[in-house]
Each structure stands twice: as structure tokens, then as C-alpha cells.
């Protein structure tokens, strides 16, 4: 009985449970974009495990790879031993990398989650540079772990991070709609880049020597906020000139979602480290960092973990990476995403509560605002988080799963599978616009 399941889990699970609060459904079956609840209701899933399901739910390419691996008798757990599945996954992964980067790339298999890979990337660059400062951005989201290492007792295990906890400098992200310097668009991004460069060079600017700069090419949890390509190239220049490694967190943007296999490719920037998770495991937990071999300064055992070789995840992941490449799904994400974004943009006159429509490929954000309030100097109106939560609920009533994000929790985030059909895209937008119209009527 779904009501009993919901009640029991509500009673027994940690108060930190999140998605289950917004979506009181008990999924029992799923295929492609459609999830079926225990009550028989069907939903179009525009959350896709926060961007994890590049091929949607239970794609035959994934389920067959898992079944084949299970039937083969391969050990499911092997710590980080060499296996045919790891070899095959690594082959498939390296084939997706830009040629120049691939030739000098190393992969490190991290714990199962994106946050584990972020930790690994930070620690790798801190080890390589001997610095503990980190440059990060307003609105950025990279994961939840920070304490695990600090509370470890083994001094040798903690030693790779010089000086203990990192000191983070938060820099302005070029969020065109709520621009940090009162100027939007490309010009605002240029100002943000110039500010960053001056701050790094200011001896009294308070920035300690930096082990790395970490950024998202399109901020995901931050509300589907894309960075202009020119700004990214500036970040590359600024970090290269100061010998600061550039870490690009592609946990959410990777595997075709933004219209390129890796989002950083849009700008032509070659990063030093790419953080990967979510879609690379084909819906099973898998996380890696891929980095330039000259940063490979770790001694054996300097960064370890139990779950670094999940056989099924590697099989599912290899199949997914190859399918996305072979079927040109990044190109499809770009095309469908552009059509969806343009239709959403067209709704703004009819539904003035839509303040901003943005994103790249199938990573789309619709920021809801108070249309009665006066715009600021950039033309942005105050965010409307309560309204956005009501729209999310109205979407669920109409059979559409859409999650919120952004710094004010007022951005509807659309992250459908890359396999979304044109018809499904239309239905998603029909339901979404209907929900917005009903809530604001
Ligand atoms: N980085 C980015 C860009 C993310 O979007 C997320 C998850 N939303 C993470 C890191 C952390 O990944 P995980 O939740 O798997 O730990």
C-alpha cells in the first residue's frame, strides 16, 4: 500500500530527506521518461535523478549491459582491482575526451558519488601545488562531504592536504539575470572576470595561494545558469598565468546534456581536471576524476576508498557513454533544448511571472519572479519561491516531475533525458505552462 510505504519512510528516514518531501510518490516502474507510481499514476520525469538519467529510466542499452554482466559471473565487488569491465569503461570514457586532453589524461576512480570525486579533485590539486587555498564561485554546488577527512585520526591519511582545512575565496559567477555588478550579459561577465583577476593580484585582497579554481560551466543546483564561453576562456587564462589548476565540475553538465559531450568543450577550454559522476554510470553510482598526468603526484594509497570499482556501474556506464556518442545525443540535446527554451521564452509575455529562461541544451532554468515588483538595474525582479513551489506541486498534479533550484529556490529546472521525444517535449511544456497559468490566475 503506497500510503503505508510513504508513512513508514517519513517516520524512519532522516529529517534531511529531500526529494521525497516534494514528490510524495512511490515509483514502482519506469521506462524512458515515464515513471509509474504504486497508485498507477504516470509521470513525465523532468528531474531524471538530477541529470543522472541521460538515457531515461531502464533504457535497454543499460539493462542489457547489466544483465549480461550479471550472467557472466563477474565479481560485483573488487575494490580497485583491474577488471575487463573497468578496462572497457576506461576505453569508452577516454574516447569521449578531447584529443589533446585525452593524450595526457589519467583517471582516478572515486567513491560512488559526485561529492567524492569533488573531494578527490580538491585534494589532488592541493597535493600537487602544496597550497591550500581554493577559488570557487557564488552559486556553485559541488557536494556535501567536508568533514570526513577532518575527523579521520590517521595523520598519514590527512597529510596530503597541506595545513588542514581549505581556505575558500568565493568569486562572482557571471549570472546574467542577477548580475553581480549591476550589468547583465557578456559585459557583466567581462566585469566579473576583470574583478577576479584584480582580486587575485591584490596583495591585500585576502586571497591565500590557490591550489585550484573549481567551477561549473552551467551551474546546476544554482539554477541552470550558463557561463558565457568568453568568461570561461578568461578563467582559463587567469588560472594558467598563475599556475593554478582549473577543475571543471561536470557532474551535472556531462555526457551530452548541454549539447556537447563535456560542457567545457563549447568554449574550447582545456581544463586540468574534470569531475564526473551522475550520467557516467548509466544510472548506477559511479564517480571519477580525469586529470592531466603531470598532476599525478599521489603516492599509492594517498587517496583510497572501498567502492571504487563497481562492476555493474562500469558496464552500465560504458554502454551509456558509447550510446550517447554513437547516436549523437549531445546534438539532439542542443536541438530539443533550443526548441524548448524558445517556446518557454515566448510564454513570457502571456505569463509575466516568468522572469528569466536560460540554460544550455537540456539543462533549462525558468526563474519565477514577482511581476508586480519593480525591476532592479539589470531588469531582474525579486524571485518568487513560494509561487515556484506551488507550480512544482501543480506540475505533479498534472503528471510532471519538475524540481526547483537556484539561490532563491525559485527556478524550475528542466533536466529531461537526452532521449526525450519531440512529442514528450511538447507535453512537458503544455503541462508546465498550464501549471504556471493556474497558480498565477
Ligand atoms: N557537483 C555538481 C555540479 C552537482 O550537481 C552535484 C549533485 N547535484 C554534485 C557535485 C554532488 O554529487 P552527489 O550528489 O552525487 O554527491
Boltz pocket constraint, residues with backbone or C-beta under 6 A from the ligand:
constraints:
  - pocket:
      binder: B
      contacts: [[A, 50], [A, 112], [A, 113], [A, 114], [A, 115], [A, 116], [A, 118], [A, 141], [A, 142], [A, 143], [A, 144], [A, 216], [A, 220], [A, 221], [A, 249], [A, 250], [A, 251], [A, 252], [A, 253], [A, 277], [A, 278]]
      max_distance: 6.0
